[in-house]
């Protein structure tokens, strides 16, 4: 028809820039294997010709969806999840991939995702963050042809690659610290309200703490454990999940158990920094002198602990995400992995909530 404009194609851009069509595709997808000068020339040609790159068209041509799903066990804005996702996104987005978070609020969410996964062909890989898959789910994942990568998953079964910290080794470090500081009675406190319906990697920390305590020579009467409400099967957990007041009541309940213990602990480890800070404030309100009479250790390295100068086990979820994304990228490219399953280090950050206990000092009942 007269006056009808001709649609600019990727071939037109290639001709204008003096490169191949495949180079244009790589350059406009932001892939690393393109010379910076060539990339600039391609981008200038695309802008001049008003060419808009279609990722969908590229996906159809390559047979790849250019999307990776990240399954999270609870809210995406939690400290660990947010940093892990950022690490994954940082690596994969630079290679032209869309990174799509899926929050598994309920067990049905995971079942629904797995049920639709084989037929959708919408993802080139799936990354699972922290939570445990049951035997049937692992067996199902083994049947898929796309890479499955785990971050901080307690088991490597069903995964082509994993990156995790060693929670048990970290707990051994905490118990050795408390022993070296002279604490003869110790306690481990789980987060009272678990925000996920799944068993997550941090649930193994209590077992690691108890194992370490036994190795360090603590007898059972000098070890106190305060499990989460969900582990106890408490009906109060749902109420606590739905209100700030419920969480505060749960922390008060933990403090009451510590105060009322027959053998009151002077060395306390808490599952994560956020819970540790809340407990620290409550114990100080009750008159406990920290660290003069009681040492308190958290876990994570979350910035929330900086405010109170919390001694903690530091991990790096941003780096975990980057490492997992690197493995995912290699698997999607059919590149061999020298180490499919790797363990990332943690470090014990000594700060102002731990100190040496004077010989024979105990808290008055």
C-alpha positions as CSV (number, residue, x, y, z in Angstrom):
1,X,0.0,0.0,0.0
2,X,1.3,3.5,-0.8
3,X,2.8,5.3,2.2
4,X,3.0,2.1,4.3
5,X,6.2,2.0,6.4
6,X,8.5,-1.0,6.2
7,X,9.1,-2.6,9.5
8,X,12.8,-2.6,10.6
9,X,14.2,-6.1,11.1
10,X,17.2,-7.3,13.1
11,X,18.9,-7.9,9.7
12,X,18.6,-4.2,8.9
13,X,20.4,-3.4,12.2
14,X,23.1,-6.0,11.4
15,X,23.7,-4.4,8.0
16,X,23.8,-0.9,9.5
17,X,26.3,-1.9,12.2
18,X,28.3,-4.1,9.9
19,X,28.0,-7.2,12.0
20,X,26.1,-10.5,11.9
21,X,22.5,-11.0,13.0
22,X,23.7,-13.2,15.9
23,X,26.0,-10.5,17.1
24,X,23.1,-8.0,17.1
25,X,21.1,-10.5,19.1
26,X,23.8,-11.0,21.7
27,X,24.5,-7.3,22.0
28,X,20.9,-6.3,22.5
29,X,20.3,-9.0,25.1
30,X,23.2,-7.6,27.1
31,X,25.4,-10.8,26.9
32,X,29.0,-10.4,28.0
33,X,30.6,-12.0,25.0
34,X,30.4,-8.9,22.9
35,X,33.2,-6.3,22.4
36,X,32.1,-3.0,24.0
37,X,32.8,-1.1,20.8
38,X,30.7,-3.5,18.8
39,X,27.9,-3.3,21.4
40,X,27.9,0.5,21.2
41,X,27.8,0.3,17.4
42,X,24.9,-2.1,17.4
43,X,23.0,0.0,20.0
44,X,23.6,3.1,17.9
45,X,22.3,1.4,14.8
46,X,19.2,0.1,16.6
47,X,18.4,3.5,17.9
48,X,18.9,5.1,14.5
49,X,16.6,2.6,12.8
50,X,14.1,2.7,15.8
51,X,14.5,-1.0,16.2
52,X,12.9,-2.6,19.3
53,X,14.4,-6.0,20.3
54,X,11.9,-8.7,21.0
55,X,13.0,-11.1,23.7
56,X,10.0,-13.3,22.8
57,X,11.1,-13.6,19.2
58,X,14.6,-14.3,20.3
59,X,13.4,-17.1,22.6
60,X,11.4,-18.7,19.8
61,X,14.5,-18.6,17.6
62,X,16.8,-20.0,20.2
63,X,14.4,-22.6,21.7
64,X,15.0,-21.0,25.1
65,X,12.5,-19.2,27.3
66,X,15.2,-16.8,28.7
67,X,13.5,-17.1,32.1
68,X,14.5,-18.6,35.4
69,X,12.1,-19.3,38.3
70,X,13.3,-18.7,41.9
71,X,11.2,-20.4,44.5
72,X,11.2,-18.7,47.9
73,X,9.7,-20.3,51.1
74,X,8.2,-17.0,52.5
75,X,8.2,-13.3,52.0
76,X,10.5,-12.0,49.3
77,X,11.5,-8.9,51.4
78,X,13.0,-10.9,54.3
79,X,16.8,-10.2,54.8
80,X,18.0,-13.6,53.5
81,X,15.5,-13.9,50.6
82,X,16.0,-10.3,49.4
83,X,19.8,-10.6,49.3
84,X,19.8,-14.1,47.8
85,X,17.4,-13.0,45.0
86,X,19.5,-9.9,44.4
87,X,22.5,-12.1,43.9
88,X,20.7,-14.4,41.4
89,X,19.2,-11.5,39.6
90,X,22.5,-9.6,39.3
91,X,24.2,-12.5,37.5
92,X,21.4,-13.8,35.3
93,X,19.9,-10.5,34.2
94,X,23.2,-9.5,32.8
95,X,23.0,-12.5,30.6
96,X,19.6,-11.5,29.2
97,X,17.5,-13.7,31.5
98,X,14.3,-12.7,33.2
99,X,14.4,-13.8,36.9
100,X,10.9,-14.5,38.2
101,X,10.3,-14.9,42.0
102,X,7.6,-17.4,43.2
103,X,6.7,-17.1,46.9
104,X,5.5,-20.5,48.3
105,X,3.1,-19.2,50.9
106,X,1.4,-22.6,51.2
107,X,2.3,-26.2,50.3
108,X,-0.4,-26.0,47.6
109,X,1.6,-23.2,45.9
110,X,4.5,-25.6,45.4
111,X,2.3,-28.4,44.3
112,X,0.6,-26.2,41.7
113,X,4.0,-24.9,40.4
114,X,5.4,-28.4,40.0
115,X,2.2,-29.6,38.4
116,X,2.3,-27.0,35.6
117,X,6.0,-27.0,35.2
118,X,6.5,-29.8,32.6
119,X,3.9,-28.5,30.1
120,X,4.6,-24.8,30.2
121,X,8.1,-24.7,28.8
122,X,8.3,-21.2,30.4
123,X,11.6,-21.6,32.2
124,X,15.1,-22.7,31.4
125,X,15.9,-23.5,35.0
126,X,14.5,-23.5,38.5
127,X,16.3,-22.3,41.7
128,X,15.0,-23.4,45.1
129,X,15.9,-21.3,48.1
130,X,16.3,-22.9,51.6
131,X,13.4,-25.2,52.0
132,X,13.3,-29.0,52.0
133,X,11.6,-31.0,49.2
134,X,10.0,-34.3,50.1
135,X,10.9,-37.6,48.4
136,X,8.1,-37.4,45.8
137,X,9.0,-33.9,44.9
138,X,12.7,-34.8,44.5
139,X,11.8,-37.8,42.4
140,X,9.6,-35.6,40.2
141,X,12.4,-33.1,39.7
142,X,14.7,-35.9,38.6
143,X,12.5,-36.4,35.6
144,X,12.8,-32.9,34.3
145,X,15.2,-31.8,31.6
146,X,15.9,-28.3,32.9
147,X,18.5,-27.6,35.6
148,X,17.4,-27.6,39.2
149,X,19.7,-25.6,41.6
150,X,19.4,-25.3,45.3
151,X,20.5,-22.5,47.7
152,X,20.9,-23.5,51.3
153,X,18.9,-26.7,50.8
154,X,19.7,-29.4,53.4
155,X,19.8,-32.2,50.8
156,X,21.4,-32.3,47.3
157,X,18.8,-35.0,46.2
158,X,16.9,-33.8,43.2
159,X,19.3,-31.0,42.4
160,X,21.8,-30.7,39.6
161,X,23.8,-28.2,41.7
162,X,23.7,-26.6,45.2
163,X,25.3,-23.8,47.2
164,X,24.9,-23.8,51.0
165,X,26.5,-22.9,54.3
166,X,27.3,-25.5,56.9
167,X,24.8,-24.7,59.7
168,X,26.0,-27.5,61.9
169,X,29.7,-26.4,61.7
170,X,28.6,-22.8,62.5
171,X,26.8,-24.1,65.6
172,X,29.9,-25.9,66.7
173,X,31.7,-22.6,66.5
174,X,29.1,-20.9,68.7
175,X,29.1,-23.6,71.3
176,X,32.9,-23.6,71.5
177,X,32.8,-19.9,72.0
178,X,30.3,-20.1,74.8
179,X,32.4,-22.9,76.5
180,X,35.6,-20.8,76.1
181,X,33.9,-17.8,77.8
182,X,33.1,-19.9,80.8
183,X,29.3,-20.5,80.3
184,X,28.3,-23.8,82.1
185,X,24.6,-23.6,81.2
186,X,23.6,-22.8,77.6
187,X,20.4,-22.4,75.6
188,X,19.3,-22.5,72.0
189,X,16.2,-20.5,70.9
190,X,14.4,-21.0,67.7
191,X,12.4,-18.2,66.0
192,X,9.1,-18.5,67.7
193,X,6.9,-18.1,64.6
194,X,8.1,-19.8,61.5
195,X,6.9,-17.7,58.4
196,X,7.0,-20.7,56.1
197,X,4.9,-23.9,55.9
198,X,8.0,-25.8,54.8
199,X,11.0,-27.1,56.7
200,X,13.8,-24.7,56.0
201,X,17.5,-25.0,56.3
202,X,17.8,-23.1,59.5
203,X,15.8,-25.8,61.3
204,X,18.9,-28.0,61.3
205,X,20.7,-25.5,63.6
206,X,19.2,-26.8,66.8
207,X,20.5,-30.3,66.0
208,X,23.9,-28.9,65.3
209,X,23.8,-26.9,68.6
210,X,22.9,-30.0,70.6
211,X,25.5,-32.2,68.9
212,X,28.2,-29.5,69.5
213,X,27.1,-29.2,73.2
214,X,27.5,-32.9,73.7
215,X,30.9,-32.9,72.1
216,X,32.0,-30.0,74.4
217,X,31.0,-32.0,77.4
218,X,27.7,-30.3,78.4
219,X,25.3,-32.6,80.1
220,X,21.5,-32.5,79.4
221,X,20.6,-30.6,82.6
222,X,22.8,-27.7,81.5
223,X,21.3,-27.4,78.0
224,X,17.9,-25.7,77.4
225,X,16.2,-25.7,74.0
226,X,13.2,-23.5,73.2
227,X,11.6,-24.8,69.9
228,X,9.4,-22.7,67.6
229,X,5.7,-22.8,68.1
230,X,5.3,-24.8,64.9
231,X,7.7,-27.5,66.0
232,X,5.6,-27.8,69.2
233,X,2.4,-27.9,67.2
234,X,1.1,-24.9,69.1
235,X,-2.3,-23.4,68.1
236,X,-0.9,-20.0,69.1
237,X,1.4,-19.8,66.0
238,X,-1.3,-18.6,63.6
239,X,-2.3,-15.9,66.0
240,X,1.3,-14.8,66.4
241,X,1.8,-14.7,62.7
242,X,-1.1,-12.4,62.2
243,X,-0.2,-9.7,64.7
244,X,2.8,-7.7,66.0
245,X,1.4,-8.2,69.5
246,X,1.4,-11.9,69.0
247,X,5.1,-11.9,68.1
248,X,5.9,-9.7,71.2
249,X,3.9,-12.2,73.3
250,X,6.0,-15.0,71.9
251,X,9.2,-13.3,72.7
252,X,8.0,-12.6,76.2
253,X,7.1,-16.3,76.5
254,X,10.7,-17.2,75.5
255,X,12.1,-14.8,78.1
256,X,9.8,-16.3,80.7
257,X,11.2,-19.8,80.0
258,X,14.8,-18.6,80.3
259,X,14.0,-16.8,83.6
260,X,12.2,-19.8,85.0
261,X,14.7,-22.5,84.0
262,X,15.8,-24.7,86.8
263,X,19.4,-24.3,85.5
264,X,19.3,-20.8,84.2
265,X,21.5,-20.4,81.0
266,X,24.1,-17.7,80.8
267,X,25.1,-18.5,77.2
268,X,22.3,-18.2,74.6
269,X,22.3,-18.7,70.9
270,X,19.2,-17.6,68.8
271,X,18.2,-18.9,65.4
272,X,18.5,-15.5,63.6
273,X,19.5,-11.9,64.3
274,X,16.0,-10.4,64.2
275,X,14.7,-12.7,66.9
276,X,18.0,-12.2,68.9
277,X,17.6,-8.5,69.0
278,X,13.9,-8.7,70.2
279,X,14.9,-11.2,72.9
280,X,17.9,-9.0,73.9
281,X,15.6,-6.0,74.5
282,X,13.1,-8.1,76.5
283,X,15.8,-9.7,78.7
284,X,17.4,-6.3,79.4
285,X,13.9,-5.1,80.3
286,X,13.7,-7.9,82.9
287,X,17.0,-6.8,84.4
288,X,19.4,-9.3,82.8
289,X,22.8,-7.7,82.3
290,X,24.1,-8.5,78.8
291,X,27.0,-9.2,78.3
292,X,28.2,-8.9,81.9
293,X,26.1,-11.8,83.2
294,X,24.7,-13.4,80.0
295,X,26.2,-13.8,76.5
296,X,23.8,-13.7,73.5
297,X,24.7,-14.8,70.0
298,X,22.6,-14.4,66.8
299,X,22.9,-15.9,63.3
300,X,22.9,-14.2,59.9
301,X,24.8,-10.9,59.9
302,X,21.6,-9.0,59.3
303,X,22.0,-5.2,59.6
304,X,19.4,-5.3,62.4
305,X,22.1,-6.6,64.7
306,X,24.4,-3.7,64.0
307,X,22.2,-1.4,66.1
308,X,22.8,-3.4,69.3
309,X,26.3,-4.6,68.3
310,X,25.2,-8.2,68.3
311,X,27.7,-11.0,68.3
312,X,26.6,-13.3,65.4
313,X,27.4,-15.9,62.9
314,X,27.7,-14.0,59.6
315,X,26.7,-15.5,56.3
316,X,26.6,-13.9,52.8
317,X,23.3,-14.6,51.0
318,X,24.2,-12.1,48.3
319,X,27.2,-14.3,47.4
320,X,25.2,-17.5,47.7
321,X,22.8,-16.1,45.1
322,X,25.6,-15.1,42.8
323,X,27.3,-18.5,43.1
324,X,24.0,-20.4,42.5
325,X,23.3,-18.2,39.5
326,X,26.7,-19.0,38.1
327,X,26.1,-22.7,38.4
328,X,22.6,-22.3,36.8
329,X,24.1,-20.4,33.9
330,X,26.7,-23.1,33.3
331,X,24.1,-25.8,33.4
332,X,21.8,-24.0,31.0
333,X,24.8,-23.8,28.6
334,X,25.5,-27.5,29.0
335,X,28.9,-26.6,30.5
336,X,30.4,-29.1,33.1
337,X,30.7,-28.1,36.7
338,X,33.9,-28.8,38.5
339,X,32.0,-28.8,41.9
340,X,28.2,-29.1,41.5
341,X,27.7,-29.0,45.2
342,X,29.7,-26.4,47.2
343,X,29.7,-25.2,50.8
344,X,30.2,-21.4,51.5
345,X,32.0,-20.2,54.6
346,X,30.5,-18.5,57.6
347,X,32.3,-16.4,60.2
348,X,31.8,-15.7,63.9
349,X,31.6,-11.9,64.4
350,X,32.5,-11.0,67.9
351,X,30.8,-7.9,69.2
352,X,29.2,-6.4,72.4
353,X,26.7,-9.1,73.4
354,X,29.3,-11.7,74.5
355,X,32.0,-11.6,77.2
356,X,33.8,-13.9,79.6
357,X,31.8,-15.1,82.6
358,X,33.6,-14.8,85.9
359,X,34.4,-18.2,87.5
360,X,31.4,-19.6,89.3
361,X,29.0,-16.8,88.4
362,X,25.4,-17.8,87.8
363,X,22.2,-15.8,87.5
364,X,20.1,-15.7,90.7
365,X,16.8,-17.6,90.3
